[in-house]
């Protein structure tokens, strides 16, 4: 019995030490940009130890059961060898992925990464082959090293023979002792006897969010998120439905009442351009965009709903909210039922087309676009092999901007002579629109850029910083496109809407500074714009749908969570952003960022933070209720 218990203790100790070593490596690899000091290493280990101790007990269950069974029968050595091989691979993958992904995502490894494994090109296009090969080699070496640790003779000698005690009574006593140890195992896994169970938030201790993340066990983070997403939206049911409706009654107002008229026509041709990762944090690298803001309608307080392209695209084009750990675009059973700007305009006779220079099948994008009204799709498959290889993600932005320009330039300025007036118009009555251009088939174009994304491979070298360089390139491409379109007859009846899909972590701007990270441009340009205008109302990218349709005098009641920010009914301006089971909200009183795993504020910059959090929870409850329908 003593030999078995000593074996379990040694196995448990090896697991805990592996978790501690992984923390040290994580901080060493990612801490340079987060102001980490030598003393922070010990603090991270100390504060994260409770979660490591609990997590290690999960992986002691199989050896524990094997030890109990060996009291009565021989347990083949290969059983635990296979188990340790699986454990070694799982740990190696978790440690390498966690340390590598943090610089891109800014939070700990969780199950959201599984949503992108079905299309690994999203990984291979973001980093170099050498980067991936090095991680693969590290994973292989780490797997072998961890496996050897678990199979050292001092750890595995117990299972070389069955229990040699002939007495059934003594075997029964030893079995009983193991059974008595089970409650201790359960309590350890649970994290104690208190009402609160083991959770990520128990290791948070610093105002530096990186140190909190470093203290979190990546294996526990992955397992916890895997058990709390998709099917477990009940975690966002915070209050009774009546209170939820009351708190959100002024938030989600879908009507357009007394909206200002910003356009010269209710039936312009429309271009919606989603600029990859182009948050306002990169304004200094995009001077042309700042210049264009003086010419159009600039929404100065627009914020991204989420942190990934698949989420931001859907929020923009369908006016639907984002969710902390769920990509609705990757849920065809839901995304195909969503409203869309394209489907609303298609019903009004618009021809709809979407352009993306990458793989349009990525994250279920093709299915979503088709389901929400986009008829003609153009992607990397429609370009030559040379164009497809111009960038890691697909076709470079200057090439696809040229494609968009050519599509717009083909549109006739008006109907053929003699067909300007509808045949059935009563004699003496004026046409319903101001120009003959509005009588022809109208067009809606959507376009997603891609070059301002890792690995930042652009044919421009203006800045030493490769990230700033990529956004300067996007800025040049955009400005060249606008100037060329301005010279065409199509400009007179054209509305170009520029925005971003999301912001990114850059230098000191990360989720601990949500106002800066999530702030994105929203600019309306073109001959259809009545005059330059600044709109200072707080809004989300998801509010574009209702605001645009309101300007076109079209119904938008099926966009349940999109607000016309120009309407008099928009009396409580707010914006939200969520990621990794956390949600940020901002209103006129300030802003708060709350972590639902840690169950505490990350940012609480409002004199009424508790009320604002209550509103944020009500919004999340109401939207997740809709998602489950």
N, C-alpha and C positions, 0 to 999 in steps of 0.2 A: 504493500500500500504506500509506503514511504517513497519507493522508487517512482511510482506512478505520479504521486503528487509533486515530487521534485521535477519530473519531466514536464508536467503541466505548467509549473512555475517558470521553468526555463523557456518553454515555448512562448508563454505570455510575455516574458521579459524581452525576448528577441523581437516580438511584434511591436511592443511599445518603443523600443530603441530604434526600430526602423522608422516609425512615425516621427520620432524626434529628429532623426538624421534628415528626413525628408523636409522638415520645417527649416532646418538650418540651410539646406541647399536652396530651398525656395526663396528665403530672404536674401541669400548671397546673390542669386541670379536676378532677382527683380527689385531689390531694395535701393538701387543706386538713385533712382529718380524720386524716391519717397522720403528722403531725409533720414535714413536709418543710421543709428549710431551703434557702436559695439555693444552697449548695454541693452539694446533692443532685442538682441538675439536671445539672451537669457529670459527676458520678459515674455517674449513670444512662446518659448518652450514652457515656461512656468504656467502661464495662463492657459495654454492649449493642452496641458497635461491631462486635465480631467476628461476632456473629450477623447484624447488618445487612449486613456485607461478604459473607458467605456467601449470604445470602438474595438479595441484589441480583444475584448471578451466575446464579441460576435464570432471572431475567428478561432476562438478556443472551444467553441461548442462541439465541433466534430472530433478533435482530439479528446475532449472530455468524455464524449459518448464512447469513443473507442477504448479509452481506459476503463470505463465502467464495464463494457462488454468483455474486455480481456480478463476480468475476474473469473469468468466462466468458460471462455473459449479462446482459441488462438485467433488473433487478429492478423491477417496477412500484412506484411510490411508494405506491399505495393499499394494498399488502400490509402495509407497516409502519405506515401510518396506521390501518388496522383493528386491528392488533396493539396499538398504543399506546392506542387508544380502549378496548379491552378491559382493558388494564392499568390505565388511568386509572380506569375504573369499579370494578375490583376493589380497587384501593388505596383509593379514596374510601370504598367500602362498609366495608372492613376498618378504616380509621382511625376513621370515625364510629361504627361498631358497637362497636369496642373501647373507645373513650372513653366511650360512653354506657352500655354494659352493665355496666361494671366496678362502678358504684355499686350495682347490683342483685345481681350474681353474686359479686363479690369475686375473680375470677380473669380471666386473659387470654382474649381471643377464641379459641374453638376450635370444632371441628366439631359439638359437642353442640347448638349453636344451630340446626343444620339440622333437628334432630328436631322443632322447634317451628314451622318455617316452613309446614308443611302446614296449620296451624291458627293463622293470624296473629291471631285474636281474643285469644290469650294475651298478645300484645303490646299490642294496642289497648285492652284492658281494664285494663292496668296503668298506663298513662300517658295524658295528655290528648291530644286531637287537635292542639292547638298544639305540644306537645312533638314529636309525630311529624312535623308539617309543617315545623318548624324543622330537624329532622334530615334530612328529605328535601331541603329547600332547600340545606343545607350539603353534602349529598352531590352534588347537581347542580353547585353552584358549584365544589366541589373537583374533581370529575371534569373539568370544563372547564379549570380551571387546570392540573391535571397534564397533560392532553392538550396544551395549548399549550406547556408546558415541553418536552415530548418532540418537538415539531414546530417548535421554533425553527429558523431557517435554519442556524445554526451546528451544529445537531445532525443535520440531515437532508440537507445539500447533497450528500453523497457519492453518493446514489442517483439523482441527476438524469441520470446518463449511465452506460453500461457501461464496463468497463475499456478504455481506448483503446490499450493496448499490443498491437501486432500479433503479437509473438513468442509462439508457443505455449510455447516453453521458459520464457520469463519468467513466463507465466501459471502454468505447472506449478510453478515455484519458489515463487511466491506462495501457491499452493494448499497446497504442502508446509509452508510457514511457518504457515499457519492450522491445518493438521493437528497440527503440533508444539505449537501453543498449547492444543489440546484437553486434554492431561493437566493443564496448569496450571489450566484451567477446572474440571476434575473435582476436583482436589485442593482448590481453593478452595471449591467447593461442599461437599465432604466435610468441610472444616475442618482439613485437614492430613494427615499421613501416619501419625499415631498410630493405635492400635487403636480409640480412641473417636472416633466421628463427630460431626458438628455436632449439638448438642442444646440444648434449652432451658436445662438446668442449667448450661451453661458461662458464662452471664451472671449467675448468682446470686452475690451478694457481700455481702449485708447481713443482719443479724438482723431488719431491718424488711422484712417480706414484701412490702409494697407497692412498695418500691424494687426488689426483685427482679422483681416483675411488670412494673414500668415499663420495666425494661431489656430485657424480652423483645420481640422483633419480632412484632407481631400476625399478620402474613401468614405467617411461618414457623410460629407456634403453631397457626394454623388448618390449614395444609397438613400439619403433623406429626401433629396429632390425627386428621385425616381419614384418614391412612394407617396409623393405629395403633388403630383401634377396630373394633367389630363383628366383622370377619373376622380380626382379628389378636390373638386372646386368648392366643396362644403367648407373648406378652411377659410373661405372668404365670406361666409355668412356671419356677419358681426352683430346683427340687430334684427328686430322684427321688421316685416315688410312695410308696415305703415310708417315707421320712423325712417326707413330707407327712402321711401317715396317722398316724404316730407323734406328730407335733407337735400334731395336731388331735384326737387320740383323746379327750382330756379336755375339749376345747372343745365339740364337738358331741355331747352326750349327749341322746338323744331320749326316754329312758324317764322315767316318773313312778314314783318309789319312795318310799314313806313320806312323801308330801306332806302338809303341814299342811292342815287343812280350814278354809277361810276363809268358806264359805257355809253357809246354813241348808238349802239344797236343792241337789240335783244337776241340777235341771231348771228354772232360773229363766228368765223372759223377760229378754232381754239387749239393751242398747243400747250400741253402740260409736260414740263421738263423736270424730272427728278434728278438732281445732281448728287452723285454718290458722295456720301460722308461730308458734304460741304456745309458744315455748321458755321455760324457767325464767328466762331473762334478763329476762322481762317480768313476773315475779312481783309486783313493786311496784305495777304498774298493774292487777293482778288480785286485789284483797284478798278478794273473795268465794271465789275458788278456794282461796286459802290457808285460809280458814275451813272450807271443805268438806273439806280434807285431814284435819281433826281428827275427822271423822265417819265416814271410810271407811278403806279399805286403801290406804295411800300407798306407792308404790314410789319411794323417794327417789333411787335411782341409775340411772334409766332414761335411755338416750341414743338419739337418732335415728340410723338407719342411713345416711341420706343428706341431701341438701340441696334436693330438689325434691318437689313434692306427688305427682307420678306415682310416684316411687320410694318415698316414705314410705308412701303408701297401700297399695301392693303389699306392702311389708315387713310392715306391720301386719296386713293381712287374710289374707295367704298365708304368713306366717312365713318368707318367702324373703329372702335377702340382697340388698343393693344392690351396684352395680358402679361403678367409677370414671368410666367414660365411656359407659355404656350404660343405656338405660331399658328394662327388661324389659317394662313395660306396653305399650310401643310395638312389641313383637315378638309379634304374635298367635300365631305358630307356637309360641312358648314359653309365653306367659302363659295360653293356654287349657289347658295341661297341668298347671298348678300346682294344688296342694291349696289349700283355703280354709276359713276358719272357717265360712263360710256353707254350703259344700257338706257339711262334716262334720255340722253341725247340721241341715241339710235332710234328711239321711239318717236323722236321729233324729225326724223329724216336725215340725221347726220350719218355720213360715212365715217367709220371708226377704224383706226389703225394704230398699232403699237410697235415701237422700234427698240430693240435692245441688242447691243453688239456681243453679248455673251450667250451662254447656254440658257435658252428661254424655258427649258424643262427644269432648271434648277429650282429647288424648294417648291415644286408644284406650280411654278409661275404660269406656264402655258395654260394649264387647266383653269386656273383662277381667272386669267385674262379673258379666255373664251367665254367662261360662264358669266362674266359680268359685262359682256357687251362689246368686247374688242374683236372685230371681224378679221382684219388683215394684220397678220403678225410677221414682223421681219426680225430675224436674229442672225447669229453668226453663221448659221447654215446657208444663208443666202449670199454669202460673200466668197470671194476667191480664197484659195489656200493661203496666199500671201497676206491677205487682209486678216484672216483668222489667226495668223501667227504674229500679228503686229503687237500684241500685248498678251500677258499671261492669262488674263480673264477673257480674251477674245479679240474683238475688233476695236482698235484704238478710237478715241473720241473724235479726233479731227475727221476721221473717215465716216463715222456714223452721223456726225453733225452735217456733213456734206450730203449724205443720203436724205436726211430730214429736210434740208434746204431744197433738194431736187423734188421731193414729194410735194412740198408747199408751192414751189414755183410752177408746177404743172397745173395748179388749180386755176381755172379761168376767172378773170375779174368780174365777169357778168355773163348773163345768158346771151346767146346769139341775137343779133339785131332783129327786132320785131317780136321777141318773146319776153320782153321785160315785164309785161303786165299779164297777170293770170287771165286765162280765157274766160273764166266764169265770173270775173269781177263786174258788178253792176255798172251800167253806164253812168259816168260822172263821179263815181266813187274813187277815192285815192287808194293806191296800194297800201297794205298794212305796214310796210316797212319803208325806210327812207331811201334805200338804194337798190338798184337792180341786182347788185351782187347778192343781196339777201334772198333773191328769188331762186337762185340755183341751189343745187345740192351743197349742203354745208359739210364741213369736215372737222373731225376731232382727231388730233394726233397725240399719242403719248410717247414719251421717250425717256429711257433711263440711261444715264452715262455710266461709265465703269472705270475709267483710268485713274481716278482719285481714290485708289484702293491699294492695299498691300498687293504686290511688292513695289508700288509707286514707279512702275516702269513707263516713263513718258519721254518723248523725244525733245526735251527742253532742259536746259541747265542754267537756270537763272539764279537759283538759291543753292547754297551748300546743303541746306536741310532738304532731304529728298521728299519729305511730306509736303513742305511748303512749295517745293518745286512742282509737285503733282497738281496742287490747286492753282498755281500760277498758269500751268498748262491748260487746265479746265477753263480758267478765266479767259485766256486767249481764244480758245475754241469757241466759247460762248459769244464773245464780243464779235469775232469774225462772222459767226452765223447771224447774229442780230443785224449787223451792217449789211450783209448780203440780202437778207430777207427784206430789210427796210427799202431796198432799191427795187423791189418787185411790186407789181400791181396788187398782189395779195395782201400787202401790208395794211392797206386802207381798212379792210374788214377783219383784221387779225387780232386776236388776243393771245399773247404768250404769257403763260404762268410759270414762273421759276420758283422752285423750292428745293429742299434737300430731303433725302430719305431719313437721315439721322445725323447726329454729331458723333464724334469719337473721342476717346481718351488721347490727349496730346499734352506732353510735358506735365505741367502741374494742373492741367484742367482734366478732371475726372469726375466720377459720380459724387465726390465730396463737394464739388462745386457745380451743382446741377443747373443753375441759371445760365452759366456759361457753356457747359457741355451740351445742353439740350436746346439752346437757342439756335434757330435756323432761319434763313431768309425766306420771305414770301413776297414776290414781286410780280405785278401784272403790267405787261408792256404791250405796245402795238398800236396800230392806227385806230383800233376800236376803243381805246382808252380816252375818255372825255378830256381829262386834264390830269397833271401830276397831283398826287394826293398822298398824305401820310395817314395811316390807320394805326392808332396806338392801342387798340383793344387787345387784351390778353386773349390768346387763342391757341389751338392745336392745329397741326396739319390736317387732322381729321375734320376740321371745320371748313375746309375748302369746298367740299361737296355742296353743303347747304348754302354757303355764301355765294358760290358761283351760280347755282340753280336759282337762287333768289334774285340775282341780277338779271337772269334770263327770263324771269317771271314764270318759272316752271315749278310744279309741285315737288316737294322733297320730304313729305311726311314719312316715307319708308326709311329715310336715313335717321334712325331713332336717336343716334348719339352725335350727330353733326349739327352744329349751331350756325345760323346766319349771324355773323358777328357785326353785320351792318344793320341788323334789325333792331327796332325799338324793344322787342321782346327779349333781347340779350341783355338782361339786367344784372347778371352776376358773372362777370368774366372770370374764367379760370383756365388753367392749363395743367395737364398731368403728363407724367412720363413714368414708365415702369420697366423693370428689368430684374431678373434673378430674385423673384419674390420680394421685391421692394417697390415702393411707389412714391413718387414726388408729386406735390401739388403746390401751385402758386395762385394766390389771388391778391387783391389790393392791400391786404394786411401783411403780406410776407409769404414765406414758403417753408414747407417742411418736407423732409425725406424720411420715410419710415421703413424699417426692415422687419418684415413679418416673420422671418425666421428668428432673428435676434430679439424681436418684440421690444424694440426701443428706437428712438429717433437717431438718425445719422446726422441730420440737419434739422434744427428747430429755430428758424429765424422769423418768428412771428409772435406778437404779443398775445395772440389767441391760438397758440399751437394745438392745444387739445381739441378745440372746435374744428380747426382746419383738418386735423387728422380724422375726426369723425366724418367730415364731408368726404374726405378721400376714401375712407372705408366704405361709405355708402355708395360712392360712384363705382367702386370695384365690385361691391356686392350686386348692384343693379346690372352691371354689364356682364358679369359671370352668370347671373341668372338667365340673361338672354342667350348667352353662349350655350347653355345646357338645353335650351328648348329645341 
